Amino acid sequence: MRSIAILNQKGGVGKTTTSVNLAAALAESGQRVCVMDLDPQAHASLHLGVTLREGERSVYDVLTGDLLLADVRKQLAPNLWLVPAHIDLAAAEVELAGEVGREVILRDKLAQDDQQFDYMIIDCPPSLGVLTINALTMVKEVFLPMQPHFLALHGLSKLLRTIEVVSKRLNRGLKLSGVLLCMYDSGTRLAAEVSSDVTEYFTRERTPECVWSEARTFQTRIRRNIRLAEAPSFGQSIFEYAPQSHGADDYRELAAEVMASTAAGKTVSSPAAPIRAAA
């Protein structure tokens, strides 16, 4: 199984949109995919049409109780499952503060899971607390969605440091493998400049032993698309809401790129291809 955390401590960069629609695109291609919503805002769950009632089981009960992932997991489509979140998850950070081994609870629960998937995709909260650390201890890869904005690299060193510390102390196999540019508008010079800055940053900061030594920018750019913004309010992935939109095309292309790298035994593909014109 290929386990991936979609992570950025900045909000509004396309993290949840990518978690949901990449998972849906992979499922549409015949891959068995489980999405885990670790954001107390439960946006990934809402995006997939799941709203939990008061008292209904969620990933919160897995973290703070004796429930297993299978006890709360829901099948939403032939190849797509969800471990949903609820606003209760916000209390987990406090409740787990004194818990021994709190950073590896989900890793241990995953080890007890008998369901087999091709991909597990975790939508992380926009913070670097206990929930995010749990995600980083249970996965092998991190995908970093970024908006082509002049503040895109602001705070990135702290995020990379967190991944590095988790890799050294809790999860030796962890690495940042993919950088994805979202809300991309190739008609602006800024987008091209930020793309260049991202590539330059990782090239400059890279050392042979660091956790981002193999990080590459995905060839696929997720173009700015109003249909992607509308789909969550209908509780649907882009493939249900607007299957012929540019947003659907881009996430299908991203899924194909991810599957190709899986088949090749790599993390992500080579550095970014020439940028396409937006439509």
C-alpha positions as protocol buffer text, in pm:
chain_id: "A"
residue {
  index: 1
  type: MET
  ca { x: 0 y: 0 z: 0 }
}
residue {
  index: 2
  type: ARG
  ca { x: 120 y: 348 z: -82 }
}
residue {
  index: 3
  type: SER
  ca { x: 44 y: 578 z: 214 }
}
residue {
  index: 4
  type: ILE
  ca { x: 45 y: 953 z: 156 }
}
residue {
  index: 5
  type: ALA
  ca { x: -16 y: 1252 z: 384 }
}
residue {
  index: 6
  type: ILE
  ca { x: -138 y: 1566 z: 207 }
}
residue {
  index: 7
  type: LEU
  ca { x: 16 y: 1838 z: 420 }
}
residue {
  index: 8
  type: ASN
  ca { x: 70 y: 2211 z: 437 }
}
residue {
  index: 9
  type: GLN
  ca { x: 41 y: 2423 z: 750 }
}
residue {
  index: 10
  type: LYS
  ca { x: -106 y: 2701 z: 537 }
}
residue {
  index: 11
  type: GLY
  ca { x: -480 y: 2697 z: 480 }
}
residue {
  index: 12
  type: GLY
  ca { x: -647 y: 2752 z: 145 }
}
residue {
  index: 13
  type: VAL
  ca { x: -379 y: 2594 z: -72 }
}
residue {
  index: 14
  type: GLY
  ca { x: -587 y: 2306 z: -212 }
}
residue {
  index: 15
  type: LYS
  ca { x: -500 y: 2044 z: 49 }
}
residue {
  index: 16
  type: THR
  ca { x: -847 y: 1900 z: 103 }
}
residue {
  index: 17
  type: THR
  ca { x: -942 y: 1945 z: -262 }
}
residue {
  index: 18
  type: THR
  ca { x: -636 y: 1740 z: -356 }
}
residue {
  index: 19
  type: SER
  ca { x: -694 y: 1473 z: -91 }
}
residue {
  index: 20
  type: VAL
  ca { x: -1051 y: 1411 z: -204 }
}
residue {
  index: 21
  type: ASN
  ca { x: -1014 y: 1442 z: -579 }
}
residue {
  index: 22
  type: LEU
  ca { x: -686 y: 1255 z: -610 }
}
residue {
  index: 23
  type: ALA
  ca { x: -844 y: 972 z: -410 }
}
residue {
  index: 24
  type: ALA
  ca { x: -1158 y: 980 z: -627 }
}
residue {
  index: 25
  type: ALA
  ca { x: -951 y: 980 z: -946 }
}
residue {
  index: 26
  type: LEU
  ca { x: -747 y: 682 z: -828 }
}
residue {
  index: 27
  type: ALA
  ca { x: -1067 y: 498 z: -731 }
}
residue {
  index: 28
  type: GLU
  ca { x: -1218 y: 579 z: -1071 }
}
residue {
  index: 29
  type: SER
  ca { x: -910 y: 413 z: -1225 }
}
residue {
  index: 30
  type: GLY
  ca { x: -975 y: 90 z: -1036 }
}
residue {
  index: 31
  type: GLN
  ca { x: -746 y: 145 z: -736 }
}
residue {
  index: 32
  type: ARG
  ca { x: -868 y: 64 z: -386 }
}
residue {
  index: 33
  type: VAL
  ca { x: -836 y: 391 z: -193 }
}
residue {
  index: 34
  type: CYS
  ca { x: -902 y: 494 z: 166 }
}
residue {
  index: 35
  type: VAL
  ca { x: -921 y: 861 z: 263 }
}
residue {
  index: 36
  type: MET
  ca { x: -860 y: 949 z: 627 }
}
residue {
  index: 37
  type: ASP
  ca { x: -989 y: 1288 z: 743 }
}
residue {
  index: 38
  type: LEU
  ca { x: -765 y: 1418 z: 1022 }
}
residue {
  index: 39
  type: ASP
  ca { x: -882 y: 1779 z: 1007 }
}
residue {
  index: 40
  type: PRO
  ca { x: -1124 y: 1881 z: 1289 }
}
residue {
  index: 41
  type: GLN
  ca { x: -1306 y: 2095 z: 1034 }
}
residue {
  index: 42
  type: ALA
  ca { x: -1403 y: 1765 z: 865 }
}
residue {
  index: 43
  type: HIS
  ca { x: -1387 y: 1926 z: 522 }
}
residue {
  index: 44
  type: ALA
  ca { x: -1278 y: 1607 z: 344 }
}
residue {
  index: 45
  type: SER
  ca { x: -1575 y: 1422 z: 496 }
}
residue {
  index: 46
  type: LEU
  ca { x: -1815 y: 1699 z: 394 }
}
residue {
  index: 47
  type: HIS
  ca { x: -1660 y: 1710 z: 46 }
}
residue {
  index: 48
  type: LEU
  ca { x: -1742 y: 1340 z: 9 }
}
residue {
  index: 49
  type: GLY
  ca { x: -2099 y: 1390 z: 129 }
}
residue {
  index: 50
  type: VAL
  ca { x: -2053 y: 1254 z: 482 }
}
residue {
  index: 51
  type: THR
  ca { x: -2191 y: 1454 z: 775 }
}
residue {
  index: 52
  type: LEU
  ca { x: -2174 y: 1269 z: 1105 }
}
residue {
  index: 53
  type: ARG
  ca { x: -2454 y: 1297 z: 1356 }
}
residue {
  index: 54
  type: GLU
  ca { x: -2386 y: 1365 z: 1722 }
}
residue {
  index: 55
  type: GLY
  ca { x: -2245 y: 1051 z: 1879 }
}
residue {
  index: 56
  type: GLU
  ca { x: -2166 y: 882 z: 1548 }
}
residue {
  index: 57
  type: ARG
  ca { x: -1824 y: 720 z: 1541 }
}
residue {
  index: 58
  type: SER
  ca { x: -1531 y: 897 z: 1378 }
}
residue {
  index: 59
  type: VAL
  ca { x: -1151 y: 900 z: 1371 }
}
residue {
  index: 60
  type: TYR
  ca { x: -1171 y: 1079 z: 1708 }
}
residue {
  index: 61
  type: ASP
  ca { x: -1295 y: 755 z: 1866 }
}
residue {
  index: 62
  type: VAL
  ca { x: -1004 y: 567 z: 1709 }
}
residue {
  index: 63
  type: LEU
  ca { x: -753 y: 813 z: 1855 }
}
residue {
  index: 64
  type: THR
  ca { x: -902 y: 840 z: 2202 }
}
residue {
  index: 65
  type: GLY
  ca { x: -1067 y: 502 z: 2252 }
}
residue {
  index: 66
  type: ASP
  ca { x: -1047 y: 132 z: 2172 }
}
residue {
  index: 67
  type: LEU
  ca { x: -1209 y: 143 z: 1829 }
}
residue {
  index: 68
  type: LEU
  ca { x: -1018 y: 26 z: 1522 }
}
residue {
  index: 69
  type: LEU
  ca { x: -1015 y: 194 z: 1181 }
}
residue {
  index: 70
  type: ALA
  ca { x: -1252 y: -72 z: 1049 }
}
residue {
  index: 71
  type: ASP
  ca { x: -1509 y: 26 z: 1314 }
}
residue {
  index: 72
  type: VAL
  ca { x: -1553 y: 377 z: 1173 }
}
residue {
  index: 73
  type: ARG
  ca { x: -1460 y: 336 z: 807 }
}
residue {
  index: 74
  type: LYS
  ca { x: -1736 y: 391 z: 550 }
}
residue {
  index: 75
  type: GLN
  ca { x: -1745 y: 267 z: 191 }
}
residue {
  index: 76
  type: LEU
  ca { x: -1865 y: 545 z: -39 }
}
residue {
  index: 77
  type: ALA
  ca { x: -1810 y: 390 z: -382 }
}
residue {
  index: 78
  type: PRO
  ca { x: -1689 y: 56 z: -526 }
}
residue {
  index: 79
  type: ASN
  ca { x: -1321 y: 150 z: -473 }
}
residue {
  index: 80
  type: LEU
  ca { x: -1342 y: 438 z: -227 }
}
residue {
  index: 81
  type: TRP
  ca { x: -1357 y: 435 z: 154 }
}
residue {
  index: 82
  type: LEU
  ca { x: -1350 y: 713 z: 414 }
}
residue {
  index: 83
  type: VAL
  ca { x: -1243 y: 731 z: 777 }
}
residue {
  index: 84
  type: PRO
  ca { x: -1451 y: 1039 z: 864 }
}
residue {
  index: 85
  type: ALA
  ca { x: -1387 y: 1324 z: 1106 }
}
residue {
  index: 86
  type: HIS
  ca { x: -1612 y: 1527 z: 1333 }
}
residue {
  index: 87
  type: ILE
  ca { x: -1562 y: 1858 z: 1513 }
}
residue {
  index: 88
  type: ASP
  ca { x: -1493 y: 1649 z: 1827 }
}
residue {
  index: 89
  type: LEU
  ca { x: -1150 y: 1585 z: 1679 }
}
residue {
  index: 90
  type: ALA
  ca { x: -1046 y: 1934 z: 1791 }
}
residue {
  index: 91
  type: ALA
  ca { x: -1048 y: 1805 z: 2150 }
}
residue {
  index: 92
  type: ALA
  ca { x: -809 y: 1520 z: 2071 }
}
residue {
  index: 93
  type: GLU
  ca { x: -502 y: 1745 z: 2093 }
}
residue {
  index: 94
  type: VAL
  ca { x: -585 y: 1827 z: 2456 }
}
residue {
  index: 95
  type: GLU
  ca { x: -710 y: 1483 z: 2555 }
}
residue {
  index: 96
  type: LEU
  ca { x: -398 y: 1312 z: 2425 }
}
residue {
  index: 97
  type: ALA
  ca { x: -157 y: 1559 z: 2586 }
}
residue {
  index: 98
  type: GLY
  ca { x: -67 y: 1323 z: 2869 }
}
residue {
  index: 99
  type: GLU
  ca { x: -103 y: 998 z: 2675 }
}
residue {
  index: 100
  type: VAL
  ca { x: 211 y: 786 z: 2646 }
}
residue {
  index: 101
  type: GLY
  ca { x: 285 y: 707 z: 2281 }
}
residue {
  index: 102
  type: ARG
  ca { x: 26 y: 956 z: 2155 }
}
residue {
  index: 103
  type: GLU
  ca { x: 230 y: 1023 z: 1841 }
}
residue {
  index: 104
  type: VAL
  ca { x: 196 y: 666 z: 1711 }
}
residue {
  index: 105
  type: ILE
  ca { x: -165 y: 578 z: 1795 }
}
residue {
  index: 106
  type: LEU
  ca { x: -279 y: 571 z: 1432 }
}
residue {
  index: 107
  type: ARG
  ca { x: 28 y: 380 z: 1320 }
}
residue {
  index: 108
  type: ASP
  ca { x: -54 y: 109 z: 1573 }
}
residue {
  index: 109
  type: LYS
  ca { x: -422 y: 105 z: 1470 }
}
residue {
  index: 110
  type: LEU
  ca { x: -324 y: 77 z: 1104 }
}
residue {
  index: 111
  type: ALA
  ca { x: -104 y: -223 z: 1189 }
}
residue {
  index: 112
  type: GLN
  ca { x: -416 y: -394 z: 1326 }
}
residue {
  index: 113
  type: ASP
  ca { x: -624 y: -320 z: 1016 }
}
residue {
  index: 114
  type: ASP
  ca { x: -696 y: -624 z: 800 }
}
residue {
  index: 115
  type: GLN
  ca { x: -839 y: -430 z: 504 }
}
residue {
  index: 116
  type: GLN
  ca { x: -607 y: -404 z: 204 }
}
residue {
  index: 117
  type: PHE
  ca { x: -582 y: -87 z: -3 }
}
residue {
  index: 118
  type: ASP
  ca { x: -367 y: 30 z: -290 }
}
residue {
  index: 119
  type: TYR
  ca { x: -354 y: 385 z: -155 }
}
residue {
  index: 120
  type: MET
  ca { x: -423 y: 555 z: 175 }
}
residue {
  index: 121
  type: ILE
  ca { x: -452 y: 933 z: 155 }
}
residue {
  index: 122
  type: ILE
  ca { x: -463 y: 1143 z: 471 }
}
residue {
  index: 123
  type: ASP
  ca { x: -600 y: 1495 z: 475 }
}
residue {
  index: 124
  type: CYS
  ca { x: -400 y: 1667 z: 749 }
}
residue {
  index: 125
  type: PRO
  ca { x: -503 y: 1973 z: 950 }
}
residue {
  index: 126
  type: PRO
  ca { x: -336 y: 2310 z: 877 }
}
residue {
  index: 127
  type: SER
  ca { x: -117 y: 2281 z: 1187 }
}
residue {
  index: 128
  type: LEU
  ca { x: 181 y: 2081 z: 1309 }
}
residue {
  index: 129
  type: GLY
  ca { x: 28 y: 1933 z: 1627 }
}
residue {
  index: 130
  type: VAL
  ca { x: -47 y: 1581 z: 1753 }
}
residue {
  index: 131
  type: LEU
  ca { x: -291 y: 1500 z: 1470 }
}
residue {
  index: 132
  type: THR
  ca { x: -35 y: 1586 z: 1202 }
}
residue {
  index: 133
  type: ILE
  ca { x: 240 y: 1397 z: 1386 }
}
residue {
  index: 134
  type: ASN
  ca { x: 13 y: 1090 z: 1395 }
}
residue {
  index: 135
  type: ALA
  ca { x: -33 y: 1119 z: 1020 }
}
residue {
  index: 136
  type: LEU
  ca { x: 342 y: 1149 z: 962 }
}
residue {
  index: 137
  type: THR
  ca { x: 422 y: 844 z: 1174 }
}
residue {
  index: 138
  type: MET
  ca { x: 181 y: 620 z: 981 }
}
residue {
  index: 139
  type: VAL
  ca { x: 267 y: 713 z: 620 }
}
residue {
  index: 140
  type: LYS
  ca { x: 572 y: 680 z: 399 }
}
residue {
  index: 141
  type: GLU
  ca { x: 525 y: 991 z: 188 }
}
residue {
  index: 142
  type: VAL
  ca { x: 416 y: 1352 z: 206 }
}
residue {
  index: 143
  type: PHE
  ca { x: 265 y: 1545 z: -84 }
}
residue {
  index: 144
  type: LEU
  ca { x: 288 y: 1920 z: -45 }
}
residue {
  index: 145
  type: PRO
  ca { x: 22 y: 2125 z: -226 }
}
residue {
  index: 146
  type: MET
  ca { x: 123 y: 2486 z: -281 }
}
residue {
  index: 147
  type: GLN
  ca { x: -48 y: 2789 z: -427 }
}
residue {
  index: 148
  type: PRO
  ca { x: 167 y: 2986 z: -676 }
}
residue {
  index: 149
  type: HIS
  ca { x: 171 y: 3290 z: -449 }
}
residue {
  index: 150
  type: PHE
  ca { x: 459 y: 3509 z: -338 }
}
residue {
  index: 151
  type: LEU
  ca { x: 419 y: 3379 z: 21 }
}
residue {
  index: 152
  type: ALA
  ca { x: 425 y: 3014 z: -91 }
}
residue {
  index: 153
  type: LEU
  ca { x: 767 y: 2945 z: 56 }
}
residue {
  index: 154
  type: HIS
  ca { x: 702 y: 3134 z: 378 }
}
residue {
  index: 155
  type: GLY
  ca { x: 715 y: 2891 z: 670 }
}
residue {
  index: 156
  type: LEU
  ca { x: 821 y: 2601 z: 449 }
}
residue {
  index: 157
  type: SER
  ca { x: 1145 y: 2551 z: 643 }
}
residue {
  index: 158
  type: LYS
  ca { x: 945 y: 2485 z: 962 }
}
residue {
  index: 159
  type: LEU
  ca { x: 731 y: 2226 z: 784 }
}
residue {
  index: 160
  type: LEU
  ca { x: 1037 y: 2052 z: 641 }
}
residue {
  index: 161
  type: ARG
  ca { x: 1200 y: 2055 z: 983 }
}
residue {
  index: 162
  type: THR
  ca { x: 894 y: 1886 z: 1134 }
}
residue {
  index: 163
  type: ILE
  ca { x: 898 y: 1615 z: 867 }
}
residue {
  index: 164
  type: GLU
  ca { x: 1271 y: 1568 z: 924 }
}
residue {
  index: 165
  type: VAL
  ca { x: 1234 y: 1534 z: 1303 }
}
residue {
  index: 166
  type: VAL
  ca { x: 952 y: 1281 z: 1266 }
}
residue {
  index: 167
  type: SER
  ca { x: 1163 y: 1088 z: 1015 }
}
residue {
  index: 168
  type: LYS
  ca { x: 1460 y: 1071 z: 1250 }
}
residue {
  index: 169
  type: ARG
  ca { x: 1273 y: 992 z: 1570 }
}
residue {
  index: 170
  type: LEU
  ca { x: 951 y: 812 z: 1480 }
}
residue {
  index: 171
  type: ASN
  ca { x: 936 y: 704 z: 1115 }
}
residue {
  index: 172
  type: ARG
  ca { x: 1262 y: 631 z: 938 }
}
residue {
  index: 173
  type: GLY
  ca { x: 1096 y: 569 z: 603 }
}
residue {
  index: 174
  type: LEU
  ca { x: 919 y: 906 z: 582 }
}
residue {
  index: 175
  type: LYS
  ca { x: 999 y: 1144 z: 297 }
}
residue {
  index: 176
  type: LEU
  ca { x: 859 y: 1441 z: 114 }
}
residue {
  index: 177
  type: SER
  ca { x: 818 y: 1307 z: -237 }
}
residue {
  index: 178
  type: GLY
  ca { x: 590 y: 1542 z: -429 }
}
residue {
  index: 179
  type: VAL
  ca { x: 517 y: 1913 z: -460 }
}
residue {
  index: 180
  type: LEU
  ca { x: 189 y: 2001 z: -631 }
}
residue {
  index: 181
  type: LEU
  ca { x: 104 y: 2346 z: -761 }
}
residue {
  index: 182
  type: CYS
  ca { x: -267 y: 2422 z: -716 }
}
residue {
  index: 183
  type: MET
  ca { x: -489 y: 2713 z: -824 }
}
residue {
  index: 184
  type: TYR
  ca { x: -249 y: 2758 z: -1111 }
}
residue {
  index: 185
  type: ASP
  ca { x: -294 y: 3031 z: -1368 }
}
residue {
  index: 186
  type: SER
  ca { x: -29 y: 3010 z: -1638 }
}
residue {
  index: 187
  type: GLY
  ca { x: -145 y: 3343 z: -1776 }
}
residue {
  index: 188
  type: THR
  ca { x: 36 y: 3524 z: -1496 }
}
residue {
  index: 189
  type: ARG
  ca { x: 407 y: 3583 z: -1465 }
}
residue {
  index: 190
  type: LEU
  ca { x: 380 y: 3529 z: -1090 }
}
residue {
  index: 191
  type: ALA
  ca { x: 282 y: 3163 z: -1133 }
}
residue {
  index: 192
  type: ALA
  ca { x: 589 y: 3094 z: -1347 }
}
residue {
  index: 193
  type: GLU
  ca { x: 815 y: 3281 z: -1104 }
}
residue {
  index: 194
  type: VAL
  ca { x: 684 y: 3091 z: -802 }
}
residue {
  index: 195
  type: SER
  ca { x: 722 y: 2760 z: -987 }
}
residue {
  index: 196
  type: SER
  ca { x: 1084 y: 2849 z: -1053 }
}
residue {
  index: 197
  type: ASP
  ca { x: 1134 y: 2960 z: -691 }
}
residue {
  index: 198
  type: VAL
  ca { x: 996 y: 2627 z: -561 }
}
residue {
  index: 199
  type: THR
  ca { x: 1231 y: 2425 z: -781 }
}
residue {
  index: 200
  type: GLU
  ca { x: 1525 y: 2647 z: -683 }
}
residue {
  index: 201
  type: TYR
  ca { x: 1440 y: 2621 z: -313 }
}
residue {
  index: 202
  type: PHE
  ca { x: 1439 y: 2242 z: -305 }
}
residue {
  index: 203
  type: THR
  ca { x: 1753 y: 2224 z: -518 }
}
residue {
  index: 204
  type: ARG
  ca { x: 1934 y: 2468 z: -292 }
}
residue {
  index: 205
  type: GLU
  ca { x: 1826 y: 2312 z: 39 }
}
residue {
  index: 206
  type: ARG
  ca { x: 1866 y: 1950 z: -69 }
}
residue {
  index: 207
  type: THR
  ca { x: 2131 y: 1725 z: 83 }
}
residue {
  index: 208
  type: PRO
  ca { x: 2172 y: 1352 z: 8 }
}
residue {
  index: 209
  type: GLU
  ca { x: 2036 y: 1242 z: 346 }
}
residue {
  index: 210
  type: CYS
  ca { x: 1749 y: 1487 z: 389 }
}
residue {
  index: 211
  type: VAL
  ca { x: 1385 y: 1379 z: 379 }
}
residue {
  index: 212
  type: TRP
  ca { x: 1317 y: 1587 z: 67 }
}
residue {
  index: 213
  type: SER
  ca { x: 1618 y: 1464 z: -130 }
}
residue {
  index: 214
  type: GLU
  ca { x: 1387 y: 1290 z: -379 }
}
residue {
  index: 215
  type: ALA
  ca { x: 1117 y: 1558 z: -387 }
}
residue {
  index: 216
  type: ARG
  ca { x: 1002 y: 1661 z: -733 }
}
residue {
  index: 217
  type: THR
  ca { x: 740 y: 1897 z: -860 }
}
residue {
  index: 218
  type: PHE
  ca { x: 456 y: 1713 z: -1026 }
}
residue {
  index: 219
  type: GLN
  ca { x: 424 y: 1771 z: -1396 }
}
residue {
  index: 220
  type: THR
  ca { x: 50 y: 1816 z: -1346 }
}
residue {
  index: 221
  type: ARG
  ca { x: -68 y: 2164 z: -1251 }
}
residue {
  index: 222
  type: ILE
  ca { x: -410 y: 2198 z: -1090 }
}
residue {
  index: 223
  type: ARG
  ca { x: -554 y: 2495 z: -1272 }
}
residue {
  index: 224
  type: ARG
  ca { x: -777 y: 2748 z: -1104 }
}
residue {
  index: 225
  type: ASN
  ca { x: -1128 y: 2620 z: -1172 }
}
residue {
  index: 226
  type: ILE
  ca { x: -1460 y: 2735 z: -1031 }
}
residue {
  index: 227
  type: ARG
  ca { x: -1606 y: 2383 z: -1050 }
}
residue {
  index: 228
  type: LEU
  ca { x: -1348 y: 2261 z: -798 }
}
residue {
  index: 229
  type: ALA
  ca { x: -1461 y: 2534 z: -560 }
}
residue {
  index: 230
  type: GLU
  ca { x: -1828 y: 2450 z: -607 }
}
residue {
  index: 231
  type: ALA
  ca { x: -1811 y: 2071 z: -571 }
}
residue {
  index: 232
  type: PRO
  ca { x: -1770 y: 2055 z: -188 }
}
residue {
  index: 233
  type: SER
  ca { x: -2098 y: 2240 z: -127 }
}
residue {
  index: 234
  type: PHE
  ca { x: -2275 y: 1955 z: -309 }
}
residue {
  index: 235
  type: GLY
  ca { x: -2090 y: 1684 z: -113 }
}
residue {
  index: 236
  type: GLN
  ca { x: -1937 y: 1548 z: -432 }
}
residue {
  index: 237
  type: SER
  ca { x: -1596 y: 1495 z: -583 }
}
residue {
  index: 238
  type: ILE
  ca { x: -1523 y: 1682 z: -903 }
}
residue {
  index: 239
  type: PHE
  ca { x: -1591 y: 1362 z: -1098 }
}
residue {
  index: 240
  type: GLU
  ca { x: -1949 y: 1347 z: -974 }
}
residue {
  index: 241
  type: TYR
  ca { x: -2012 y: 1721 z: -990 }
}
residue {
  index: 242
  type: ALA
  ca { x: -1842 y: 1825 z: -1315 }
}
residue {
  index: 243
  type: PRO
  ca { x: -1669 y: 1526 z: -1479 }
}
residue {
  index: 244
  type: GLN
  ca { x: -1590 y: 1718 z: -1799 }
}
residue {
  index: 245
  type: SER
  ca { x: -1438 y: 2023 z: -1627 }
}
residue {
  index: 246
  type: HIS
  ca { x: -1073 y: 2128 z: -1632 }
}
residue {
  index: 247
  type: GLY
  ca { x: -1059 y: 2040 z: -1262 }
}
residue {
  index: 248
  type: ALA
  ca { x: -1158 y: 1680 z: -1335 }
}
residue {
  index: 249
  type: ASP
  ca { x: -907 y: 1664 z: -1621 }
}
residue {
  index: 250
  type: ASP
  ca { x: -625 y: 1786 z: -1399 }
}
residue {
  index: 251
  type: TYR
  ca { x: -693 y: 1543 z: -1116 }
}
residue {
  index: 252
  type: ARG
  ca { x: -722 y: 1252 z: -1360 }
}
residue {
  index: 253
  type: GLU
  ca { x: -384 y: 1355 z: -1498 }
}
residue {
  index: 254
  type: LEU
  ca { x: -239 y: 1377 z: -1147 }
}
residue {
  index: 255
  type: ALA
  ca { x: -374 y: 1031 z: -1062 }
}
residue {
  index: 256
  type: ALA
  ca { x: -220 y: 891 z: -1379 }
}
residue {
  index: 257
  type: GLU
  ca { x: 113 y: 1047 z: -1284 }
}
residue {
  index: 258
  type: VAL
  ca { x: 95 y: 900 z: -933 }
}
residue {
  index: 259
  type: MET
  ca { x: 3 y: 554 z: -1065 }
}
residue {
  index: 260
  type: ALA
  ca { x: 283 y: 568 z: -1321 }
}
residue {
  index: 261
  type: SER
  ca { x: 536 y: 643 z: -1048 }
}
residue {
  index: 262
  type: THR
  ca { x: 395 y: 360 z: -837 }
}
residue {
  index: 263
  type: ALA
  ca { x: 435 y: 118 z: -1126 }
}
residue {
  index: 264
  type: ALA
  ca { x: 789 y: 240 z: -1182 }
}
residue {
  index: 265
  type: GLY
  ca { x: 872 y: 186 z: -817 }
}
residue {
  index: 266
  type: LYS
  ca { x: 937 y: 557 z: -765 }
}
residue {
  index: 267
  type: THR
  ca { x: 771 y: 824 z: -559 }
}
residue {
  index: 268
  type: VAL
  ca { x: 686 y: 1089 z: -815 }
}
residue {
  index: 269
  type: SER
  ca { x: 791 y: 1157 z: -1169 }
}
residue {
  index: 270
  type: SER
  ca { x: 1076 y: 1369 z: -1292 }
}
residue {
  index: 271
  type: PRO
  ca { x: 1090 y: 1749 z: -1260 }
}
residue {
  index: 272
  type: ALA
  ca { x: 811 y: 1958 z: -1399 }
}
residue {
  index: 273
  type: ALA
  ca { x: 729 y: 1953 z: -1766 }
}
residue {
  index: 274
  type: PRO
  ca { x: 663 y: 2274 z: -1961 }
}
residue {
  index: 275
  type: ILE
  ca { x: 364 y: 2459 z: -1823 }
}
residue {
  index: 276
  type: ARG
  ca { x: 41 y: 2436 z: -2017 }
}
residue {
  index: 277
  type: ALA
  ca { x: -181 y: 2723 z: -2101 }
}
residue {
  index: 278
  type: ALA
  ca { x: -483 y: 2758 z: -1878 }
}
residue {
  index: 279
  type: ALA
  ca { x: -823 y: 2720 z: -2034 }
}
